[in-house]
């Protein structure tokens, strides 16, 4: 639904007093697509399809809680004065990095509880999480948020953008950088790259799909964050939290790839081997004990 000016109404439809917003619909679509694709990939790698659905029951709420707590932490002054607003997530205020941290903690707990290789599970879901992020950014577009600084209409037209995007980037008579679009496109390129590379036999070690995701997303987020006007800052400093975290994640991912390639014994299996190395180990262990008997 659009207004006469061509701006998209953030409310998709109403059911009596209930307002259903496009942002929620778009987020839900991204989550569904990620779960569906991850379930298919899990089966290919030797896991039960239900493992992804079961994981999502923990990962999704943990992700939303982490995303909200992260945002509240860096806007603590406001929320200490308005504690009732802490749970008012419908008013906005969630952060992707917080969601990733919360989701990762839930995944680690779930995998340990169910004896599933953590790095393998991360590799399975990583490209699809990035796809969900690419889809979710269009919710920011509908809400006219997470944009960059001022630009001219001519600048946007030179990007060969369709009118509906250009019109939505006009807020209060001023046009802004569509940083939501930059991040969405960057994420989509990363999805294709990660999926192509992980399907190559004996190329990526287990864990390197997830670490590749960390490298790709943090690199793009560092530069895109520098363009945004709504950044969270490290308390009372000029340091943007997401940029600092992007640098830390990028360097940590490189360090982990190098370390796991050189110093881990037994050698880390390739991603395309799936859960087979663990199955082989269990078979050898069972055969050993049978001979002992």
Secondary structure, DSSP 4 states (H G I P E B T S, - for coil): -B-TT-PBPSEEEEETTEEEEHHHHHHHHHHHHHHHHHHHHHHHTT--THHHHHHHHHHHHHHHHHHHHHHHHTTHHHHHH-GGGGG-GGG----HHHHHHHHHHHHHHHHHHTT--HHHHHHHHHHHHHHHHHHHHHHHHHHT-S-BSEE-HHHHHHTT--HHHHHHTEETTEEE--HHHHHHHHHHHHHHHHHHHHTSTTTSBTTHHHHHHHHHHHHHHHHHHTTBSS--BSTTSS-BHHHHHHHHHHHHHHHHHHHHHHS-SSPPPBGGGTTHHHHHHHHHHHHHHHHH-
